[in-house]
Amino acid sequence: MNRFILSAALALCCSPAALAAEPPPNIVFIIADDLGWGDLGSYGQTKIRTPHLDRMAVEGMRFTQHYSGNAVCAPSRCVLMTGKHPGHADIRDNRGMASNKMKTTGGIPETEGQEPIKAETVTMAEALAASGYATGGFGKWGLGGPHTDGAPLKQGFQRWFGYNCQSVAHNFYPVYLWDNDKTIALKNLHFPSRDTLRPDEDPSKAETYKRFQGTEYSADLIAEQARQFVRNNKDKPFFLYWPTTVPHVSLQVPDDSLKEYEGLWDDPPYTGGKGYIPHFKPKAAYAAMITRMDREIGQMMSLIKELGLDERTIFVFTSDNGPLSGEHQGLAGTDAIFFNSSGGFRNGKGTLYEGGFRVPGIVRWSGKIKPGVTSDRVTGFEDWLPTLLDLTGQKDKTPSDIDGISFAPTLRGKAQPERPFLFREFPSYTGQRCIRVGHWKLIERGLSPSKNKKIALSKELFDLSTDPHEERNVANQNPDVVAKLTALMKEQHKPSSVFPFAALDTEK
């Protein structure tokens, strides 16, 4: 080719207009359920195999100081979807709808779902749908019952498959799942998610526990529908939100996966009685659930490559909160101490100590994000909405009333000022709030969520640069830091009529 023609061709293909015509990237956003910071091999796990997620970390960027939206499910997911921290968010605690008595007919609740986010609230799905994305959600919702304004199809999702209600999702062998706005029956027999062994059943025999299994494993069905969504939308930009229910209890997994871990450890049966379905080999089940999830994620990564979409797809993996540890240690047969699920951080789900909401954060975008990079930038769930809009070229469409800060520059390998602060509040478990500024973290516990309930207040200050496990309270030695952080925390709370928090609502 004539060199002048070649030069002209190169100039044309690399012109701003040509680059602008490049299609926006797809997004596969995966959020695990109660998975701890230390449950992945790339974060130090030695007992549970997660090869595909470990590869995702090697091929992308791994965040070591990423924080979920809150210490439990629904409020954490609300922060993720809306970009607002818990002091401003619609949903601030786990709560079933007022009408939800969870009466069942043939295993199907007569009403179901959690407190809904507001109709006018802009969600991540709505923002991306407005930018021309096909939007699909597959897994567990928990932000509004099927017939409320918070239902996923009313919050920006064009396709939904899985669970609407967190309580129903406690059983991996349910009798139905939601397919858009209709339920579909599954080939599983009904048994209560809080079932236990009967007096005449022998807890030492594996066959005793067979009645807590079914034919159709919900996590498998959800993963296949997620892959089908990708196939159906391969020729347009898509946002795939995959909030898997793994490894939230109850501990349930098909036998082929369980066999990978059976017999490896001392693993006495969990016979029930603590609110969740019994299991003969609970440690093996927990590990197998995570490895099976990892396998499904690997299949999604392979599909994206097969369709020629790898360099046009952003993968994100994280978790909605920390593992069942601390006061929840051993619940439903889990053993966070044995697996070091909190990664050495203090406590777990339900608390605002590090183990409760510091979670894995992995981002992979082949050809765009430098592989094998670890970032210690402090990031939170509220940051995902502006970050994804930034990465997809929709930065100007970021809602003005959110708390999130885009960390797209960090993902692109550019320097970025550190986050000014990260704030969390949570009215349950004695009432808590915390704030992190640089290496300082202040946490208050015993904040009364009710006007009629008085709780002893504790205030702890930790220097996370020297004490990441929060073992030394240095509040007394640093009164000026405590005063500054306390004042900043007070500024972050906006009272909610739906989720009153007496100690903070009346604070001056």
HELIX and SHEET records of a PDB file:
HELIX    1   1 ARG A    3  CYS A   13  1                                  11    
HELIX    2   2 PRO A   16  ALA A   20  1                                   5    
HELIX    3   3 GLY A   41  TYR A   43  5                                   3    
HELIX    4   4 PRO A   51  VAL A   58  1                                   8    
HELIX    5   5 CYS A   73  THR A   82  1                                  10    
HELIX    6   6 MET A  124  ALA A  130  1                                   7    
HELIX    7   7 PRO A  152  LYS A  154  5                                   3    
HELIX    8   8 VAL A  168  HIS A  170  5                                   3    
HELIX    9   9 ALA A  206  PHE A  212  5                                   7    
HELIX   10  10 SER A  218  ASN A  232  1                                  15    
HELIX   11  11 ASP A  255  LEU A  258  1                                   4    
HELIX   12  12 PRO A  282  GLU A  306  1                                  25    
HELIX   13  13 ASP A  310  ARG A  312  5                                   3    
HELIX   14  14 GLY A  326  HIS A  328  5                                   3    
HELIX   15  15 LEU A  331  GLY A  333  5                                   3    
HELIX   16  16 ALA A  336  PHE A  339  1                                   4    
HELIX   17  17 GLU A  354  PHE A  357  1                                   4    
HELIX   18  18 PHE A  381  ASP A  383  5                                   3    
HELIX   19  19 TRP A  384  LEU A  391  1                                   8    
HELIX   20  20 LYS A  395  LYS A  397  5                                   3    
HELIX   21  21 ALA A  408  LEU A  411  1                                   4    
HELIX   22  22 PRO A  479  GLU A  491  1                                  13    
HELIX   23  23 ALA A  502  ASP A  505  1                                   4    
SHEET    1   A10 LYS A 182  ALA A 185  0                                        
SHEET    2   A10 TYR A 176  ASP A 179 -1                                        
SHEET    3   A10 ARG A 159  TYR A 163 -1                                        
SHEET    4   A10 ALA A 134  LYS A 140  1                                        
SHEET    5   A10 PHE A 238  TRP A 242  1                                        
SHEET    6   A10 ASN A  26  ALA A  32  1                                        
SHEET    7   A10 THR A 313  SER A 319  1                                        
SHEET    8   A10 ARG A 358  ARG A 364 -1                                        
SHEET    9   A10 MET A  61  TYR A  67 -1                                        
SHEET   10   A10 VAL A 373  SER A 375  1                                        
SHEET    1   B10 LYS A 182  ALA A 185  0                                        
SHEET    2   B10 TYR A 176  ASP A 179 -1                                        
SHEET    3   B10 ARG A 159  TYR A 163 -1                                        
SHEET    4   B10 ALA A 134  LYS A 140  1                                        
SHEET    5   B10 PHE A 238  TRP A 242  1                                        
SHEET    6   B10 ASN A  26  ALA A  32  1                                        
SHEET    7   B10 THR A 313  SER A 319  1                                        
SHEET    8   B10 ARG A 358  ARG A 364 -1                                        
SHEET    9   B10 MET A  61  TYR A  67 -1                                        
SHEET   10   B10 THR A 379  GLY A 380  1                                        
SHEET    1   C 2 THR A 104  THR A 105  0                                        
SHEET    2   C 2 ILE A 108  PRO A 109 -1                                        
SHEET    1   D 4 LEU A 422  PHE A 426  0                                        
SHEET    2   D 4 GLN A 432  VAL A 437 -1                                        
SHEET    3   D 4 TRP A 440  ARG A 445 -1                                        
SHEET    4   D 4 SER A 458  ASP A 463 -1                                        
END                                                                             
